Amino acid sequence: MDKTKCIPKNWGIVKLGEICEITMGQSPPSESYNMEGKGMPFLQGKQEFGSNHPINVKYTTKPLKIAFENSILISVRAPVGDVNIADKTYCIGRGLASLRAKKGIIALFLYYLMAFQKSDVEAIGEGSTFQAITKSQIFNFKILLPPVSEQRKIAEILETIDNAIEKTDAIIEKYKRIKQGLMQDLLTKGVVSEGEGESERWRLRDENIDKFKDSLLGRIPEEWEVVRLGEIGKIITGSTPSTENLEYYGDEYLFVSPEDIRENKYITDSQKKLSELGFRISRKIPSDSICVVCIGSTIGKIAITKTICTTNQQINSIVPNSNIFNSEALFYFIVLYSQKPLKQEAGLQAVPIVNKNRFSRIQIPLPPLHEQQRIASILSQIDEVIEKEQAYKEKLERIKKGLMEDLLTGKVRVNHLIEEEEK
């Protein structure tokens, strides 16, 4: 969509080259690269972009093209259009260009504007065999430009939202680290109950006090066993109804594929769904089953079903025997203990595959049921906090998207806010 069609009062249409200095990247000699911090931080392309600022891992002692602090970094080779803002001076390779705002242009405003117009920049690079944009195309790219006072206020508003998103991200990462440490302790040492009734307390096992034993999985509590996944429930490999029969597809039942298993613990939706007819001919997966991706580049992704559903053939599901394994606890044990054997079983195949038989042989520890429930309860509390913060982050991102649409097109003006500050 051309975002320069409707021009707000007092705004203008300008070419990027008129308001900023454009520097196209050029990669320095490869022998000058290092990862020891010698020379200038070096960015090759978009792969080093963070949420707002880049994260460099390489340095060069022979920089050729420079992006100065507060310049906008834009990806000019596939993928085209992504932007970051330089938090310091960088050497930039041929995958990037630098936009250095001229006098009277607020760099942070320009950053948000270019992020908002990413799809328009992408469109410039379409049509070539290798997607890329030239210096001339960047120079002639047209944007809507408000007066500097509005630029500053718009950038301030959007930066406030970004700061809130970054703080939420930090909280999420903090709890993820806490969870990782807890998983390592709880799923290798377990917990023991002391006392009864209201005075009951749980503590982490300690090899100095409690008994442990050697196993194929390493040291585990004496009370635990080692079992194969096939021994604790039913393994179901998914299947795909014929895509040529449209009657199999509808909106009644979830049809889960690897793309539907994300960071969340539970599967609550799917991109594709089946009709009653499609569901009838498919292998049913009950609620509280554990789905594990066993084919493809995302092998090892894991989630729990919350409703009866079906999956495609890339997923093996475990329907746990509730008398043997608590489904919530099983999820965490599979997360910790399946990743290495899954990669080993997949081997060096062009397309990694772990079939049902191999999957069934993967071993995990089996604690007593009451201990499983306690472990699951502790880890679930951490997951609830993480999911709450992730939901809040998603809300902030929706607010930011709406604000960018309103503020960067002039649909909503900020003049009244500027006037209030000037009183």
Legacy VTK file of the C-alpha trace (Angstrom):
# vtk DataFile Version 3.0
C-alpha trace
ASCII
DATASET POLYDATA
POINTS 423 float
0.000 0.000 0.000
1.329 3.452 -0.927
1.398 5.348 2.367
2.046 8.714 0.651
-1.327 9.022 -1.106
-3.079 11.069 1.575
-1.050 14.071 2.724
-1.961 15.501 6.152
-1.956 19.282 6.617
1.574 20.699 7.106
3.148 17.386 6.093
5.154 16.925 2.913
6.304 14.182 0.570
10.074 13.900 0.268
12.614 11.478 -1.130
14.788 9.650 1.381
17.908 10.962 -0.322
16.786 14.519 0.415
16.655 14.037 4.175
19.474 11.580 4.909
22.933 10.532 3.799
22.889 7.051 2.271
25.885 4.742 2.647
25.812 1.353 0.937
27.729 -1.341 2.785
30.878 -3.020 1.526
32.414 -6.074 3.133
36.013 -5.637 4.343
38.683 -8.265 3.529
37.782 -11.581 5.195
41.243 -11.868 6.769
40.431 -8.757 8.833
37.483 -10.468 10.589
37.792 -11.528 14.216
35.605 -12.305 17.204
38.006 -10.996 19.852
36.833 -7.379 19.766
39.754 -6.084 17.695
38.924 -3.088 15.544
35.390 -1.940 14.705
32.139 -3.903 15.260
31.111 -5.415 11.911
27.613 -6.185 10.620
27.245 -8.313 7.501
23.473 -8.225 7.136
20.026 -8.607 8.644
20.968 -11.806 10.493
22.616 -9.653 13.180
19.541 -7.486 13.776
17.891 -7.449 17.186
14.444 -6.128 18.091
15.634 -2.513 17.708
19.450 -2.559 17.858
21.898 -4.978 16.188
23.836 -7.653 18.070
27.268 -7.967 16.508
29.552 -10.943 16.972
32.261 -10.031 14.458
34.828 -7.236 14.294
37.091 -5.987 11.523
40.459 -4.263 11.638
39.944 -2.880 8.097
36.530 -1.156 7.989
35.468 0.186 4.592
31.925 1.552 4.961
30.755 3.115 8.217
27.332 3.484 9.832
27.474 6.084 12.582
25.600 5.945 15.878
21.854 6.704 15.493
21.932 5.866 11.790
19.155 3.653 10.472
20.440 0.302 9.241
18.369 -1.178 6.424
18.657 -4.611 4.841
19.250 -4.181 1.095
19.761 -7.818 0.084
17.272 -10.643 0.591
15.428 -10.273 2.859
14.923 -6.609 1.959
13.444 -3.866 4.136
14.151 -4.857 7.752
15.559 -2.043 9.868
17.504 -1.476 13.083
18.980 1.647 14.603
22.725 1.789 15.266
23.487 2.083 18.988
27.158 2.752 18.167
29.420 3.079 15.138
29.599 -0.026 12.938
31.341 -1.201 9.797
28.606 -2.487 7.468
28.823 -5.212 4.838
27.066 -5.368 1.481
23.835 -6.719 2.972
23.134 -3.370 4.625
22.855 0.345 3.949
23.013 3.207 6.417
20.610 6.174 6.494
22.074 9.083 8.474
19.433 11.706 9.192
20.250 15.271 8.122
19.630 18.367 10.231
15.948 18.844 11.038
15.188 15.116 10.868
14.691 13.081 14.043
16.591 9.825 13.544
14.290 7.812 15.807
11.242 9.022 13.876
12.910 7.953 10.625
13.594 4.523 12.134
9.945 3.969 13.042
8.788 5.302 9.684
11.055 2.909 7.749
9.921 0.001 9.938
6.315 0.957 9.151
7.030 1.147 5.413
8.888 -2.163 5.219
6.370 -3.683 2.796
6.791 -0.718 0.431
10.576 -1.149 0.503
10.181 -4.897 -0.127
8.057 -4.134 -3.180
10.964 -2.178 -4.731
13.175 -5.269 -4.640
10.637 -7.615 -6.193
11.057 -8.843 -9.741
14.781 -9.519 -9.688
16.261 -13.013 -9.500
18.000 -12.097 -6.261
15.947 -9.629 -4.236
17.966 -6.472 -3.599
17.611 -2.698 -3.683
20.085 -0.143 -5.007
21.276 3.208 -3.677
19.271 4.973 -6.370
16.085 3.163 -5.352
16.643 4.100 -1.710
17.364 7.725 -2.648
14.131 8.013 -4.620
11.943 6.215 -2.082
9.171 8.625 -1.058
7.947 9.138 2.494
5.506 11.356 4.367
7.367 13.864 6.533
5.758 15.895 9.341
7.285 19.008 10.955
10.175 18.287 13.315
8.043 18.911 16.432
5.624 16.176 15.353
8.489 13.863 14.396
9.901 14.222 17.912
6.581 13.610 19.663
5.689 10.604 17.479
9.126 9.059 18.123
8.711 9.700 21.867
5.329 7.929 21.972
6.543 4.898 20.022
9.762 4.698 22.045
7.688 4.588 25.252
5.848 1.519 23.926
9.129 -0.072 22.807
10.631 0.463 26.269
7.646 -1.312 27.820
8.068 -4.189 25.352
11.786 -4.454 26.164
11.090 -4.503 29.919
8.500 -7.249 29.421
10.984 -9.189 27.290
13.540 -8.945 30.099
11.002 -10.314 32.589
10.170 -13.205 30.246
13.850 -14.058 29.794
14.427 -13.884 33.547
11.662 -16.404 34.247
12.825 -18.625 31.400
16.262 -18.794 33.044
14.660 -19.600 36.411
12.570 -22.308 34.730
15.609 -23.815 33.003
17.461 -24.088 36.310
14.433 -25.558 38.072
13.922 -28.129 35.303
17.515 -29.275 35.550
17.172 -29.767 39.319
13.612 -31.106 39.533
13.880 -33.505 36.590
17.188 -35.038 37.668
16.911 -34.926 41.486
13.190 -34.653 42.152
11.577 -33.633 45.428
10.781 -35.396 48.685
7.870 -34.738 51.004
8.481 -34.026 54.683
5.674 -33.796 57.224
1.952 -34.427 56.753
-1.201 -32.431 56.155
-0.821 -28.668 56.555
2.736 -29.096 57.796
3.811 -30.994 54.659
6.818 -29.460 52.922
8.679 -30.432 49.780
12.418 -30.101 49.317
14.856 -30.835 46.524
16.727 -34.102 46.940
20.353 -33.854 47.996
22.929 -36.580 47.274
24.477 -35.878 50.689
21.225 -36.854 52.392
19.141 -38.912 49.951
19.943 -42.067 48.020
20.759 -41.928 44.303
21.730 -44.573 41.779
23.504 -44.815 38.434
21.316 -45.282 35.358
21.517 -45.059 31.565
20.381 -41.453 31.991
22.968 -40.608 34.642
22.485 -40.310 38.403
18.813 -40.432 39.417
16.970 -40.883 42.748
16.829 -44.473 44.002
12.999 -44.418 43.887
12.920 -43.578 40.179
12.909 -46.005 37.264
13.999 -45.591 33.635
11.305 -46.359 31.049
10.804 -46.098 27.308
8.139 -43.756 25.941
6.334 -46.750 24.434
5.940 -48.242 27.932
4.062 -45.317 29.476
1.283 -44.837 26.963
0.093 -45.211 23.396
2.157 -43.706 20.558
0.151 -42.325 17.616
1.710 -41.074 14.376
-0.486 -38.542 12.610
-1.707 -38.641 9.034
-3.024 -36.175 6.468
-6.421 -36.654 4.779
-6.263 -36.252 0.996
-6.006 -32.562 0.178
-7.784 -33.260 -3.113
-11.002 -33.960 -1.217
-12.098 -30.555 0.066
-14.901 -32.169 2.096
-12.277 -33.398 4.556
-11.384 -29.834 5.527
-13.495 -27.331 7.435
-13.490 -25.590 10.813
-14.644 -28.213 13.318
-11.503 -30.045 14.543
-7.889 -28.954 14.993
-5.469 -30.463 12.477
-2.087 -29.853 14.102
1.152 -29.425 12.123
4.636 -28.381 13.334
3.805 -24.720 12.597
1.079 -24.868 15.269
3.546 -25.901 17.990
5.185 -22.679 19.106
6.629 -21.478 22.415
3.417 -22.044 24.349
2.991 -25.199 26.388
-0.490 -25.928 25.039
-1.942 -26.335 21.561
-5.053 -24.172 21.424
-5.487 -23.607 17.688
-4.276 -24.770 14.280
-3.855 -23.108 10.902
-5.832 -25.867 9.203
-8.907 -27.641 10.521
-10.876 -30.729 9.542
-14.555 -31.300 8.926
-16.474 -34.058 10.692
-15.819 -36.273 7.666
-12.076 -35.573 7.681
-11.887 -36.120 11.419
-13.700 -39.459 11.138
-11.009 -40.949 8.863
-8.088 -39.522 10.887
-6.193 -40.821 13.928
-7.684 -39.126 16.967
-5.432 -37.540 19.569
-7.161 -37.115 22.979
-6.737 -34.050 25.168
-3.712 -34.096 27.529
-1.577 -35.902 24.968
2.009 -34.865 24.263
2.752 -33.949 20.628
6.386 -34.141 19.472
7.603 -33.035 16.033
9.649 -35.935 14.642
10.248 -34.925 11.006
11.908 -31.866 9.500
13.964 -28.887 10.581
11.847 -28.235 13.705
12.275 -31.735 15.086
11.927 -31.748 18.880
9.187 -29.121 19.282
6.750 -30.258 21.986
3.297 -29.240 23.246
0.229 -30.601 25.054
-3.206 -30.953 23.448
-6.108 -29.314 25.282
-8.902 -30.773 23.127
-9.360 -33.864 21.012
-7.658 -33.255 17.662
-5.588 -34.830 14.881
-2.052 -34.211 13.635
-0.154 -34.618 10.405
2.469 -37.331 9.859
5.337 -35.126 11.071
4.129 -35.508 14.653
4.235 -38.474 17.040
1.869 -38.135 19.983
1.966 -39.904 23.339
-1.341 -40.637 25.046
-0.047 -41.276 28.583
-1.489 -43.908 30.891
-2.683 -41.650 33.729
-1.910 -44.396 36.264
1.762 -44.262 35.216
2.537 -40.705 34.163
0.956 -37.317 34.800
0.652 -35.596 31.393
1.932 -32.239 32.670
4.994 -33.848 34.243
5.546 -36.005 31.155
5.700 -32.846 29.030
8.599 -31.485 31.096
10.480 -34.797 31.199
10.220 -35.156 27.422
11.416 -31.565 26.936
14.560 -32.263 28.979
15.329 -35.839 27.983
14.223 -36.188 24.332
16.222 -33.520 22.476
19.563 -35.342 22.346
18.154 -38.799 21.482
15.847 -37.302 18.845
18.828 -35.749 17.075
20.801 -38.997 17.446
17.934 -41.092 16.073
17.436 -38.675 13.162
21.111 -39.030 12.269
22.572 -37.236 9.267
19.596 -37.659 6.932
18.863 -34.806 4.509
15.417 -34.585 6.101
15.641 -35.536 9.807
13.114 -38.306 10.586
12.415 -40.293 13.753
9.789 -42.943 13.064
7.303 -44.354 15.569
9.466 -47.340 16.568
12.561 -45.246 17.207
10.529 -42.634 19.033
9.005 -45.312 21.276
12.501 -46.397 22.370
13.520 -42.996 23.788
14.126 -43.310 27.536
13.080 -40.988 30.346
12.991 -41.270 34.149
9.777 -42.394 35.870
9.284 -40.919 39.377
6.396 -41.955 41.661
3.095 -40.411 40.548
2.665 -38.110 43.566
6.165 -36.718 42.997
5.442 -36.173 39.302
2.401 -34.122 40.239
4.409 -31.926 42.588
7.152 -31.363 39.991
4.531 -30.457 37.378
2.846 -28.040 39.796
6.095 -26.148 40.478
7.054 -25.826 36.814
3.508 -24.997 35.727
3.472 -21.998 38.075
6.565 -20.625 36.327
5.001 -21.290 32.915
1.865 -19.415 33.934
3.950 -16.345 34.777
5.804 -16.597 31.450
2.572 -16.988 29.477
0.997 -14.023 31.288
3.980 -11.823 30.411
3.986 -13.088 26.817
0.297 -12.205 26.502
1.049 -8.716 27.849
3.907 -8.335 25.353
1.593 -9.344 22.495
-0.920 -6.745 23.687
1.778 -4.053 23.692
2.846 -5.070 20.183
-0.742 -4.747 18.958
-0.959 -1.289 20.545
2.328 -0.303 18.890
1.131 -1.525 15.494
-2.072 0.510 15.828
-0.176 3.613 16.942
2.232 3.348 14.009
-0.676 3.102 11.593
-2.343 6.163 13.143
0.655 8.392 13.895
2.934 7.735 10.913
0.175 8.393 8.385
-1.135 11.497 10.146
-4.495 9.855 10.711
-4.104 10.868 14.346
-2.207 14.100 14.970
-0.099 14.883 18.027
-0.305 18.688 17.815
-2.501 18.957 20.916
0.127 17.094 22.966
2.840 19.435 21.727
0.688 22.480 22.541
0.033 21.213 26.081
3.768 20.815 26.698
4.446 24.335 25.451
1.940 25.959 27.848
LINES 1 424
423 0 1 2 3 4 5 6 7 8 9 10 11 12 13 14 15 16 17 18 19 20 21 22 23 24 25 26 27 28 29 30 31 32 33 34 35 36 37 38 39 40 41 42 43 44 45 46 47 48 49 50 51 52 53 54 55 56 57 58 59 60 61 62 63 64 65 66 67 68 69 70 71 72 73 74 75 76 77 78 79 80 81 82 83 84 85 86 87 88 89 90 91 92 93 94 95 96 97 98 99 100 101 102 103 104 105 106 107 108 109 110 111 112 113 114 115 116 117 118 119 120 121 122 123 124 125 126 127 128 129 130 131 132 133 134 135 136 137 138 139 140 141 142 143 144 145 146 147 148 149 150 151 152 153 154 155 156 157 158 159 160 161 162 163 164 165 166 167 168 169 170 171 172 173 174 175 176 177 178 179 180 181 182 183 184 185 186 187 188 189 190 191 192 193 194 195 196 197 198 199 200 201 202 203 204 205 206 207 208 209 210 211 212 213 214 215 216 217 218 219 220 221 222 223 224 225 226 227 228 229 230 231 232 233 234 235 236 237 238 239 240 241 242 243 244 245 246 247 248 249 250 251 252 253 254 255 256 257 258 259 260 261 262 263 264 265 266 267 268 269 270 271 272 273 274 275 276 277 278 279 280 281 282 283 284 285 286 287 288 289 290 291 292 293 294 295 296 297 298 299 300 301 302 303 304 305 306 307 308 309 310 311 312 313 314 315 316 317 318 319 320 321 322 323 324 325 326 327 328 329 330 331 332 333 334 335 336 337 338 339 340 341 342 343 344 345 346 347 348 349 350 351 352 353 354 355 356 357 358 359 360 361 362 363 364 365 366 367 368 369 370 371 372 373 374 375 376 377 378 379 380 381 382 383 384 385 386 387 388 389 390 391 392 393 394 395 396 397 398 399 400 401 402 403 404 405 406 407 408 409 410 411 412 413 414 415 416 417 418 419 420 421 422
